[in-house]
């Protein structure tokens, strides 16, 4: 019978990460800008390094990925087998955590692989076959690999359950139990959850041995001197919108955040191709190159840097007057940390977040957590971009230039040109063409809670429960539990309300997901005349 969680005796406060993290990990995390541990790192790393099971009550954004990721990496051997498994509720978080772990392991011979629904199976199988040592995955896809024999857990020494409350809310409780039962009996388990409801306590009681309990608060306030704004921008227009914002903002320097390393590298390259000098900071950037980029940013030789959350750690440059969130942060705490890069040393700053029409619910979550109402702004028009260029040309003109004045007078006398017309033509040539306006988008409003109704091909006679349907739809469709409304389970099918229309690709992925051994075969509900139910009601 598992013993209850051991009381958490506060350890001596470490001076810095050197007291917690062994070499060669220490050098890498210091290169990434980590210097002083966060409270959850300070309290969770020592017991995890000592091999203890752990229950951590901590939000995303408190530094918990490093809190479990560094001990996880420290215990790996050279063996090309899966030695650590991290379970997360969504594919988005799987990518984010895998990206962070790969960044911590930079320079080490460590293979990290993310497995999640909604992506092709074979590339994930190849990565596992190639000798992945760390697997970050969603429960449904991890089970899929286990059932097909493409994922073997016999060598797993550490299992991490990240955002456990969210996993259980999405209906993954039975999947988590099955996965943990497939791991060796004496493996170490770390469970992190934002809250500790009875269901999470039950999981801890079943699968953890005398766990240490760590509980920390989250940061949820932003700097008072930062003007916080958002603009509704469809995904396909984000790059053009970013270019226009950078062309019209008067901040000394700008920091652009993306969710992944690949996104940062693609955006940085695209800005350079558009004639905007920009540099990229990600986990793949060597320390000497990082130092060079930061020094150029600090000295004024560079004005735009594109970065991921982890790579921007320790980036304290007073010149940064604008932060652009190209992607909406997945958690309010990440938003707080990003916004904190501007408005430093008593200066004012601005934060701008690009929100797609379907992402307004995430924006509201940030506003609730920070207790700040973000101001909606419009993306600069083509005329505004051109007007800003003209103003910059005029501001850069010398106070006096006798040679140019004589040349203009001679040209106008010889051709009969009005001097004002000639000045306008020269100014237009210097400022460049007026960019075309972005295509108009149809008006979007936040989806109603009831939304559109879909039919799935499982019901009471198959033993299905609402949480099973929620888990399958959110995992395969890239949705959150908040996107789903009422679920009406009939005898041979069920009706599900979803707050937004599904793309054909999402319908294909969800339709192939299996619940109670049957494919969901999701389709828009056509009403009583469009469906037929066999069996008792």
BAROLO-227635 format. One record per residue: residue in one letter; x, y, z of N, C-alpha, C, O in turn. Coordinates in pm, whole numbers, plus 50000, padded with zeros to 5 digits. Example, Ala and Ser with C-alpha at 12.3 -4.5 7.8 and 13.67 -1.06 7.14 Angstrom:
! BAROLO-227635
A513194943150780512304955050780513204967050780514244966850846S512854977550708513674989450714512905000350787513415011450804
END
This chain:
! BAROLO-227635
X500864988050000500005000050000500895012450000501715013850090X500765021449901501645033149896501435041950019500315043750066X502535047150069502455056350182502105070150133502375073450017X501495078550217501105091950173502325100550143503455097250182X502075111650072503165120550034503895125550157503285129950255X505215124750150506025129250263505955144350274505915151250172X505945149550397505945164250411507195169950349508275164050355X507045181650291508155187850218508925197050311508455208050341X510085192750357510925201250440511725210550351512455205750264X511595223750370512295233050283513795230850289514375231650398X514455228250174515895226350174516615239750184516015250350170X517915238950211518715251150209518615257450072518755250449971X518375270450065518225277249937519555277249863520525282949913X519625271049744520875270849669521235284949622520365293149596X522535287449613522975300549565522655302249417522235312949374X522845291549339522575292049196522405277749146522395268349225X522275276249016522035262948961523215253548979523045241348969X524415258949005525585250349025525405241249145526035230649152X524535245349240524265236949356523295225549324523155216249404X522635226249208521575216649177521895207649059521565195749060X522545213148957522655206348828524085201548806525035209248821X524255188848770525605183748746526135187748609525365191148519X527445187248594528035188448461527735175548385527605165148449X527615175748251527785187448164526505195448141526505204848061X525415191748210524165199048192524295213548239523675222548181X525085215748343525185229148400525645239248296525065250048284X526685235748221527195245048121526155248548017526075260047972X525355238747978524345241147876523245250347927522855259747857X522745247848048521645256148097522125270348129521365279848115X523375271748172523915285148191524015292448058523755304448050X524385285247952524435291147819523065296047774522965305847701X522005289147820520645292847782520105304547865518985308947843X520895309447959520475321048036519915317848173519515326948246X519875304948212519425301448346520565304248444521685299648423X520295311648549521315314548650520815310348788521395301848854X519715316548831519145313148960517935304148939517125306548849X517795293749019516655284649004515355291349046515345299749136X514255287448980512945291749025512565283549149513215273449178X511525287749222511155280149342510885265349316511285256849396X510205262149207509905247949182511175240249147511295228649183X512105246649077513385239949047514185237849174514765227149195X514205247849258514965247249383514485236049472515285229649542X513175233449471512605223749564512385210049502512305200149574X512285209249368511995196349304513245189149255513285176849256X514255196549212515425189949153516155180849253516485169549218X516415185449379517155176549471516485162949494517165152749483X515165162249527514585148949547514545140749418514715128549423X514335147149304514325139549179515715134149148515855122849101X516755142149174518115137349154518445125849248519265117249215X517795125749366518025115049463517195102649435517285092849509X516375102949328515585091249291514235090249358513585079849348X513795100949427512495100549494511365103149397511515110649301X510215096849422508995100649352508565114449402508895118449514X507825121649316507495135349352506125139249300505745135649189X505385146749383504135153149341504375168149344504655173749450X504275174649230504495188949222503225196249186502625193549082X502785205449271501625213749241502165226949189502565235649266X502185228349057502815240048994502225242148857501915232648786X502075254648820501535258348689502655258348585503835259048619X502265257448458503205260048350503665274548360502875283448390X504935276748336505475290148347506235292348476506855302848494X506195282548568506945283548692508325277448680509105277848775X508645271848564509955265548545509945250648569511005244748592X508755244248566508685230148600509275221148492509705210048522X509305225748366509905217248262511375214848292511855203548278X512095225348333513485223448373513575215748504514525208248526X512575217448592512595210648721512585195548705513275188548779X511825190248610511865175748586512805172048472513335160948468X513025181548378513825178348261515295176448291515935167648233X515855184548379517285183448409517615170548485518565163748447X516855166748590517105153648651516875142148554517575132048558X515885143748466515615133348367516835131148277517245119748254X517395141948226518555140748137519785135848212520605128648155X519905139648339521095135848416521175120848439522265115548459X520035113748435520055099548466520175090748341520235078548353X520215096748222520285088848100521645082148086522675087548128X521635070248025522865063247991523045063447840522215069047768X524115057347790524375056947646523465046947574523445046647451X522735038947648521895028647587520845034847495520135044047535X520755029647370519795034747273518455027747291518035019447210X517785031347400516455026147431515715037047506516325046147561X514405036147507513605046247576513825044847726513465034747785X514425055147787514745054847930513885064548010513825063548133X513225073747943512375083448013511155086247928511245087447806X509995087347994508735089847925508035101547993507865101648115X507645111447913506905123047963505525122947898505425123847775X504475121947977503105122047925502525136047942502605141848050X501925141347836501315154647837499935153747773499675144347698X499055163247800497675161947750497485165447603496565160147541X498315174047544498075178747408499315177647321500445177547372X499105176747190500255175947098501065188847102502285188547084X500395200247124501095212947132502085212947248503225217247233X501645208047363502545207347478503625196847456504755198547503X503315186047385504335175947355505485182147276506655179747306X505145190047175506185196647096506975206547181508195207447170X506275213947264506925224147346507905217847445509035222547460X507475207147514508335200647612509505193747544510645194547592X509235186847433510325180247361511355190347313512555187747319X510895201747268511785212347221512665217347336513865219347319X512055219347454512805224047570513845213747615514975217347645X513455201047619514395190547661515565189547564516715187947606X515275190447435516355190047336517295201847354518505200647334X516735213447392517575225147417518475223147538519655226747534X517925217247646518745214547764519855204447733520935204947792X519575195247639520535184647607521465188247493522195179747443X521445200847451522305205047341523755201747371524255204547481X524435195847274525825191947294525995178047351527095172647352X524895172047399524945158347449524415148847342523675152947253X524785136347351524325126347255523015120447306522955108947351X521955128547300520645124647352519605126447243519555136847177X518765116247223517705116847121516355118447191515935109847268X515675129747162514365132547219513335132047106513535138047001X512245124847127511215123247025509835126447082509505122447193X509045133847005507665136747043506725127746963506875126546841X505765121547030504755113346962503385118447005503115119947124X502515121046907501215127146937500275124446822500695121946709X498975124846852497975122646750497885134146652498355145246679X497275131446537497135141746436498355143246349498405152246265X499355134546365500575134846284500805120846228500335111146287X501515119646115501765106446057502455097146156503315101346234X502085084546152502605074546246504025070246209504875068646298X504295068246080505575062346039506805070546076507785064746122X506805084146059507995091546103508275090046252509425089646294X507215089146333507415086846475507995072946500508865071246585X507505063046426508045049446440509525049146404510315042646472X509895056246297511305056346256512175062646364513275057946390X511675073346425512455079846532512625070646651513695070446713X511595062946684511695053346794512655042146757513475037946839X512565037146634513455026446589514915030946586515825022846604X515125044146564516495049346556517165050446692518355053646700X516425047946800517055047946932516705059847018517565064947091X515465064447013515055075547100515235071447246514845060547286X515825080447326516035077847468514995084747556514695080147666X514435095747505513385103047577512185104347484512325108947370X511025100447531509795101547454508845110847528508555108847646X508365121047457507345130147509506095127747426506135129047304X504985124247489503825120647407502505122547476502425123847598X501455122547394500085122647444499645108247471500095099147402X498785106147570498445092347607497905083847493498275072147480X497025089747410496445081747302497485076547205497455064747170X498395085047160499395080647063500455071547129500965062447064X500785074147257501705065047326501115051047333501815041247308X499825050047367499165036947370499145030447232499325018347219X498925038547130498925033546993500265026946961500305015946905X501355033646996502685027946972502905015447057503515005747011X502425015547181502575003747266501824991847208502344980747203X500584994247164499774983347110500364977646982500224965746954X501034986146904501644981446778503064976146797503674971246702X503564977046917504904971946943506034980846895507184976546890X505714993346861506765002546814507385010546927508385017446907X506805009747047507355016447165507475006047275506494999547311X508675004547329508934995047438509415002747559510295011347549X508824999647675509085007147797509854999147901509895003148017X510444987947863511124979347960512314986148025512694982448136X512924996047959514105002748012513795016348074514715023748110X512525019848087512165033048140512475033748289512025025448368X513265044048328513595046048468512865057748530512825058948653X512275066548446511555078148498510355081048410510475081748288X509205082848473507985086848404507535100248464507475101748586X507235109848377506735122848421505305124448369505045122648250X504395127848458503035131348420502925146548429502855151948540X502915153348317502875167948315501445172548288500775167248199X500995182448365499615187248358498645175648376497745173348294X498855168248485498055156248510496575159448523495735151548478X496235170748585494805174048600494145176048465492995172148446X494865182148371494315184048237494135170748165493145168748095X495095161548184494975148348121493735140948172493005134848094X493515141648302492355134548356491055141448314490055134748289X491065154648307489865161948265489495158448122488325158648085X490495155448041490255152047901489925137247881489745132747768X489845129647991489405115747981490515105647962490265094647912X491745109148000492875100147978493245091848100494305085648102X492385091448203492745084548327493075069848302494105064948349X492215062748228492465048648203493705046648116494465037148136X493925055648020495105054547935496375056248019497345048848001X496365066048109497535068248195497805055948282498955051948298X496745050048338496915037948419497535026648336498435019748383X497055024848214497585014148127499055016448096499855007148098X499405029048066500795032048030501705029848149502775023848135X501305034748267502145032948385502285018148421503335013948468X501235010448398501304996148425502264988948331502724977948362X502574995148216503494989048119504944992548146505834987648076X505205000948248506575004648282507084995748394506284989548465X508404994948412508954986348518508424990448656508165002248679X508264981048747507634983948877508454993448964507885000349050X509754994148946510575002449033511035015248965512025021349006X510315019348861510675032048797510285043648887509435042348974X510935055148864510645067348938509505074748867509445074548744X508615081248943507485088448884507445102648942507535104549063X507305112348852507105126248893505775130948834505565130148713X504885135648919503555140148876503455155148902503645159749014X503155162748797502975177248809501545180748770501025175948669X500925189148851499525192748828499285206848881499855210748983X498445214248811498135227848857497275227648982497355236749065X496475217248996495615215649114495755201349163496355192949096X495215198449278495315185049335493935179949377493675178249496X493045177349278491725171849310491845157149352492915151249336X490765151349405490825137249450491275127549342491965117849372X490905130049216491295120849108492825120349091493385109749065X493475131949105494935132249093495565125449214496545118049199X495015127949332495525121349453495405106149441496265098849490X494345101449376494165087049357495235081349264495755070549289X495545088549157496615084149067497935083349142498675073649128X498225093549223499465093649300499505081849398500555075549415X498385078849460498345067849556498575054349488499175045349547X498095052949364498235040249293499645038149239500145026949237X500285048849195501495046949114502775052949173503855050349120X502695060849280503885067149337504215060949473503315056849546X505505060449506505955054649633506505065849723507515072049691X505825068249833506245078349932506745091049866507885095149889X505905097449784506395109049709506645121249796505945123549895X507645128949758507855142149815506855151549750506625150849630X506245160349828505275169849774505895183749769506455188649867X505785190049652506305203549630505165212149578504475208149484X504965223649637503875232449593504395246749584504945252049680X504215252949467504685266649448503595274849383502715269549315X503655287849404502705297149342503235301349207504415299349177X502385307149126502775311548994502875326648987502275333949067X503665331248889503745345648864502625349448769502435342948666X501875359948802500715363348718500545378348700499455382948667X501615386048722501505400448703502475405148597503555399548582X502085415448525502925421148421503345435148461502735441248549X504385440248396504915453448430503885464348401503185463948300X503815473948493502815484548479503125493848362502215499948307X504395494948323504775504248217504675498748077505155505047982X504055487148061503955480847929502535482147877501585477947943X502385487847758501085488547692500845475147623501615471147536X499785468147662499545454647616498405454647513497275458447544X498715450247393497755450847283497675437347213498515428647232X496635435847130496525424047045495915428046913495195438046903X496195420046811495605422046678495125408646627495825398546640X493935408346571493395395946513493975394246373493705402246283X494785383746356495505381546231495395366746193495855358246269X494805363546077494795349546032496235344346018497155351945988X496415331646038497755325746039498535328945913499735331845920X497885328545797498605330445671499095344745652499945347345566X498575354145730498985368145716499935372745827500285384545833X500365363645913501155367746029502485374045988502875384246045X503185368145891504495373545854504355387645798505115396545836X503405389745708503215403045650502815413045758503275424445757X501965408645851501575417645961502785421146047502935432646088X503645411446073504845414146153505755424046082506275433246145X505935422345951506775431545875506245445845887507015455245904X504935447445878504335460845885504475466946025504715478946039X504325458646127504485463646264505915468346285506145479146340X506885460346241508285464146258508625476646177509475484646217X507945478446062508235490045976507675502946032508135513745994X506685502146120506025514346167506225517046316505835527746364X506815507846388507015509946532508335517146556509335514246491X508345526446649509525534546676510375529246791511255536246840X510115516946836510915511246945512365509646901512655507146784X513265511246996514685509546965514985495546914515735493846818X514385485446979514625471546940513365463446968512565467147053X513205452446895512025444046908512445429546930513425424846874X511665422647014511865408447039510595401146996509515404047048X510725391846902509585384446847509625370246902510635363346889X508535365846964508475352447023507675342946935506615346346883X508215330846919507485320046853507425308246948508145307747048X506545298646918506335287447009507435276946999507765270447098X508025275146881508995264546861510275269746797510305280846744X511335261646804512595265346740512425266546589512925275846526X511705256946531511505257446386510785270246346511125276446245X509795274246425509085286546396509975298746406509865307846324X510865298946505511795310146520512745310946401512985321746348X513275299646360514235299546250513565303546118514135311046039X512355298546095511635302145972511295316945970511435323445866X510855322246083510475336446088511695345346071511655355145997X512785342046139514015349946126514515350145982514895360645931X514505338545917514955337845777514025345745686514485352245592X512715345245713511755352445630511925367645645511785374945547X512225372245765512455386645785513695391245710513685401845647X514755383445717515975386945645515705387445495516205396345425X514905377745445514575377645302513755389845263513775393945147X513025395745358512235407745331513045420545353512505431545349X514335419045377515195430745392515275436345533515755447545552X514805428645633514855433145772515975425745843515885413645860X517035432645884518125425745957517595419946087517165427346176X517625406846099517115400146219518015388346251518675382846163X518045384546377518795372946422517855363746498516815367946548X518225350946505517395340946570518105335246691519285331846684X517385334246802517895327646922517035315346948515835316446976X517645303646940516935291246972517915281947041519075285347061X517435270147078518285260547146519445255747062520405250147116X519385257646930520455253046843521585263246827522615260046767X521405275246880522425285646865523545283346966523285282247085X524785282446917525935280347005526095292247098525675303447066X526715289847215526835300247315527595312447263527195323747289X528685310247190529455321747141528625329947043528755342247039X527785323246963526915330646871525825337846947525455349046912X525305331647051524295338247135524865350947197524235361447194X526065349847252526685361547314526895372647212526705384447243X527275368947090527485378946985526175385846949526145397946930X525085377946939523775383646906523315393247016522855404246987X523435388947143522995397447254523815410247259523275420947287X525115409347234525955421247236525585430847123525565443047144X525285425547005524855433946893523515440646925523305452346891X522625433246990521335438847029521535449947132520895460447125X522405447447227522645457147334523305469847281523015480847328X524215468347183524975479947132524205487947029524595499246997X523115482446975522355489446872522725485346731522175490846635X523635475746716523985470746583522915461446527522915458546407X522005456746612520915447746573519655452246645519695455446764X518525452546572517295457746630516165447646642515185450246711X516275436046575515195426146578515785412346607516705407846539X515235405646710515625391946743514365383546753513385387546815X514395371746690513295362146698513745350946790514835345546771X512925347346889513385337946991512265328847039511085331947022X512655317747099511725309147173511785313047320512665320447362X510825307947399510785311347541512075307447613512635315347689X512525295047589513715290247659514945298347617515745302147702X515095300947488516285307947440516335322347488517425328147494X515195328347522515165342347566515455343747715515485354947767X515655332547784515985333347927517255341547946518235339747874X517235350548043518405358448073518675369547974519695376347983X517755371647879517955382147779517445395347836516285399047815X518285402247907517915414847973518595426347901519735429947931X517885432147804518415443147723517445454747733516285453647692X517915465947787517035477347810516465483247683515415489647686X517135481247567516685487247441515395481247390514735487347305X515005469447436513825462747382512575470547422512175470547538X511965477247324510765485047349509505478447297508395483247323X509655467547222508495460747163508695445747173509735440447135X507675438847225507615424247225506435420147139505315424747162X506665411547041505595406546955505455391546979506415384046960X504285387247020503975373047032503375368546899502185370346874X504215362546814503725357846685502695346846704501755345546626X502885338946811501915328646850501385332246988502135337247071X500115329747013499565331947146500235322247242500235310247215X500805327047353501405317647449500375307647497499205310847515X500835295247518499895284847561499445286747704498385281747742X500235293847785499895295947925500085310647961500985317147908X499255315948052499415329948093500795332948150501315343948132X501415323148219502725325748278503775328148170504675336348189X503675321048059504605323447948504425337547894505385344247859X503175341847888502905355647843503565365647937504175375347891X503445363448068504045372548166505555373248146506135384048148X506185361748127507635361548109508045368647980509055375747978X507285366847873507625373447747507495388647760508395396147721X506385393047815506135407347828507185413747918507505425547903X507705405948012508715411248102510035414748037510905420548103X510205411547910511445415047838511455429547791512495434547747X510305436347801510245450547764509805458747885509395453247986X509895472147873509525480847983510475479648100510065480948215X511765477148073512755475148179513445488348213513415497948135X514075488648330514855500248375514025513048372514545523748339X512735511948406511895523848413511405528748279510735539048273X511725521648170511285526048037509875521148010509375511948075X509235527447911507935522647865508155512047758509235511247699X507155504047732507265493747631505895489947579504875494347633X505875481847475504605477047419504705462247390505745457447344X503645455047418503545440947385502365439147290501265443847317X502605432247179501565429847079501465414847056502465408147027X500265409547069500025395247050499145393146928498065398946917X499605384646834498795381146718497855369746757498295359346807X496575371746733495545362046770494785358246644494255366946575X494715345446613493875341246501492415342046545492135342046665X491485342746450490065344046488489575333046583488655335346660X490185321146577489725310146662490405309646798490105300846878X491335319046825492135318246948491715328247055492445330247153X490575334547039490195344847137490035339147277490225346447375X489685326547291489525320647425490855320447499490895321947621X491955318647425493275318947490493605333047539494185334847646X493215342747459493435356647499492675359847626493205366447716X491455355147635490655357647755491285351047877491235356647987X491875339247859492525332547972493705340848023493925341748143X494455347047930495575355747969495045367848045495615371748147X493965373747996493415385548062492915382248203493095390148295X492285370648218491805366848351492955364648448492895368748564X494015358048399495145354748487495945367148526496395368348640X496115376348431496935388248459496115400048510496655409948558X494785398648500493865409348541494165422348466494095433348521X494495420648339494755432048250493945429948123493995419248062X493175440148083492405439447958493295444147844493705455647841X493585435147749494435438747636493655447447539492465445147515X494325457247482493705466747389493825461447246494915458047201X492715460847176492775456147037493235467446946492765478746955X494175464146857494705473846760494635467546622494485455446607X494755476046520494735471246382496155470146330497045477546372X496355460746239497645459546170497815471846081496855475846015X498995478046076499185489945992498805487345847499105476745792X498145497245784497785496145643498985499045556500015503745603X498835496345427499905499345333500245514245332501415517845325X499225522845338499465537245339500195541745465501045550545461X499865535545577500555539045701502025534945696502885542245746X502315523445635503715519245620504465529245533505565533545567X503845533045419504495542545329504685556145396505745562345381X503675560845470503785573745538504925573545641505625583545659X505095562245708506165561145807507525561745737508455568045787X507635555245622508895555845547509215570145505510345574745515X508185577245456508385591245414508865599545531509795607545517X508235597845648508635605545765510095602745802510815611845843X510525590045788511905586545820512885592845722513955597345761X512505593245593513365599545493513515614345524514625619745521X512385621045554512445635245584513275638045710514035647645717X513115629345809513855631345933515355629645913516155635145988X515715621945810517135619345787517795629045690518975627745661X517035638945638517625648545544518585657845616518335661945729X519705661445550520635670945611520005684845617519125688245538X520475692845712519925706345729520195715045608519375723545575X521315713245541521675721545425522515713345329523395705845370X522235715045201523025707945101523035716444974522175714944887X524025725444965524065735144855524155728444719523515732944623X524945717644709525115710944580523775705544530523435707344413X523025699044618521725693444580520745704644543519955703044450X520795716044616519895727044586520145732644446519205735344371X521415734244412521735739444278521315729644170520825733744065X521505716344196521125706344097519615706444072519175705243958X518825707944178517375708444165516965720844086516115720043997X517565732344118517215744744048517535743743900516735748043816X518695738043866519075736643725518135727143652517745729743538X517765715743718516865706043655515485712243630514905710343522X514965719443725513645725443710513655736343601512705737543524X514725744143595514825754643493514915748543354514345753943259X515645737343342515835731243210514605723743162514365723043041X513815718243253512675709743214511325716143241510295710943197X511315727243311510045733543346509285726243454508075728143468X509965717843531509315710143637509085718743760509935726643799X507895717043821507595723843947508495717844056508505705644071X509235725744133510105720544239509365711644340509915701844390X508105715344370507345707244465507065693244410507125683344483X506755692544276506515679544215507785671144214507745659044238X508915677544185510185670444184510515665044324510965653744339X510285673244427510545668844564509665656944601510135647544665X508385657444560507465646344590507915633544521507855622744579X508375634844393508815623044319510065616944384510165604744397X511005625444424512215620444488511905613744621512495603544655X510975619544696510615613944825509915600444809510145591144886X509055599544706508365586844681509345575944642509215564444684X510355579744561511355569944520512175565144639512515553344648X512485574344731513275570644848512465561944944513035553145010X511145564244954510315556845049509875543344995509515534545074X509895541444864509475528644808507985528344778507255537844806X507545517044722506135515644683505235514344805505665509944912X503995518244787503005516344893502575501644895502065496744795X502775494545008502375480445011500885478844995500095487245041X500495468044929499065465144915498495461345051499185455345133X497235464945074496605461345200496375446345208496225439645107X496345441345330496065427245350494625424345306493755432845322X494385412345252493005409045211492055410045330492385406145442X490895415445302489885416845408489425403045453489215394145371X489255401345582488775388745638487335390345683486955401045731X486535379945669485165380945720485175382945870486065378145940X484175390045918484085392846062483965379746138483225370746098X484685378846247484635367046333484225371246473484625381846522X483445363146533483115365346673483495352846750483675342146693X483605354346880483935342846962482845332346946481655335746946X483205319646933482215309246912481275307947030481675309247146X480025305447000479055303247106479405290547180480005281447124X479025289947307479375278147387478755265547331479315254647342X477555267147268476905255247214477555250847085477775238847066X477885260246994478625257146872477865247946778476645246946783X478615241346693478045232246596477985218246654478815214346735X476975210746610476785197346665477285186846565476975187246446X478065177346619478605166446539478115153046594477755151846711X478095143046505477665129546542478875120346540479655120746445X479045112046643480105102046647479475088246662478405086946722X480145078146608479525064846594479775055746714480025043846696X479715061246835479795052946956478725057847052478395069647057X478185048347130477115052047222477075043347345478065036747379X475915043247413475785035947539476055021047524476695014947609X475565015147415475735000747398477194996747383477524984947398X478075006347354479505003447341480275006447470481495004747476X479545010847573480195013647702480955026747705481845028547789X480625035847616481375048447609480885058347713479705058547748X481815066547763481485077247858481935090547798482775090747709X481375101847847481735114947790483225117647788483745123047691X483935113847897485365116947900486155109647793487195114547748X485675097747750486345090747641486255098747512487225100047438X485065104147485484865112047363485675124847368486295128747269X485655131547485486425143947499487895141447471488525148947397X488455130947531489865127947514490235125447370491245130447321X489415117547299489725114147161489635126347070490515128446986X488595134547086488405146046999489475156647023490035162046927X489775159547149490785169947176492175165447135492955173447083X492485152847157493825148047124494065147646974495125151946927X493105142546899493295141146755492955153746678493495155946569X492075162246733491645174046659492365186846694492065197346638X493315186046787494035198046826493175208146899493425220246891X492155203346971491255212147046491545211147195492265202147239X490965220247271491015219447417489645215647469488645216847398X489615210947593488335206847649487305217947649486105215447637X487805230747661486885242147663486185244147530485165251047524X486725238247419486095239647288484865230847274484075232847181X484675221047363483565211747354482465215747450482715220347561X481235214047403480075217147486479355204447529479975194847575X478055204547513477215193447559477525180647481477715181047360X477555169447552477715156247491476485148047526476225145347644X475745143947426474505136547444474725122247394474775119947274X474855112747486475145098947449473845091347429473055089947521X473625086547307472455078247274472895063547278474005060547321X472025054547234472345040347248473455036047152474375028947194X473395040247024474405035646928475255046946870476145044346789X475005059346909475815070646864475735081646970474965080547065X476515092046952476495103247045476545116246968477035116646855X476025126947028476055140246969476955149247054476855149647176X477855156346985478845164547054478785178646999478845180546877X478675188647086478715202547043480145207547049480815206247152X480635213246938481995218246929481935233046893481195237046803X482725241246963482625255746953483095261646823482965273746804X483645253946731484055259146601484025247846499484085236046535X483925251646372483885241546266485225234346258486285240346277X485165221446229486375213646214486855213946069486045213845977X488165214346051488725213645916488565199345864488415190045944X488605197345732488545183645678489635174645735489395162745758X490835180145757491915172045812491605167845955491885156545994X491025177146036490675173746173489575163146175489605154046258X488605164246084487535154146074488135140446041487715130246096X489125140445951489755127645913490475121346032490355109346057X491235129746106491995124446219491065119546330491255108646384X490065127846364489145123946471488345111746429488125102646510X487925111446305487115100146258487825086946268487185076546285X489155087046258489935074646268490285070646409490755059546432X490055079646506490355076446646489385065746695488215065446656X489885056946781489065045946830488705048246976489565051147060X487415046847004486895047547140486065035047162485205031647081X486335028247274485645015547304485825005647189484934997647161X486995006247123487294996947016486655000146883486764992146790X485985011646870485295015046747485785028646697486065037446777X485885030446564486255043646511485135053546535483955050046528X485485066046563484465076146592483635079746470482425081946481X484265080346352483555083946227482725096646246481515096646223X483375107246288482685119646318482155126346192482805125846087X480985132646202480375139746088479405149946144478865148146253X479165160946070478155170646116476795163946134476385155746051X476115167346241474805161546267473785167646172473725179846156X472975159246109471995163846012470575163846067469625165545991X470415161846197469095162346256468395148846248468955139346193X467165147946301466445135146308466285128346173466335116046167X466105135946065465885129645936467185124345876467165115645788X468295129545924469575125545866470265114445942471375110645906X469635109146048470255098346123469175088346163467985091446168X469645076546192468725066046233469375058146345470545054446336X468645055646448469195048346562468505034946574467285033946567X469325024746593468795011246608468885007446755469905010046819X467855001446808467924997146947467135006447037466615016646992X467035002947164466235010747258466855024247284468075025747277X466025034147315466465047547353466745047947501467125058347554
END
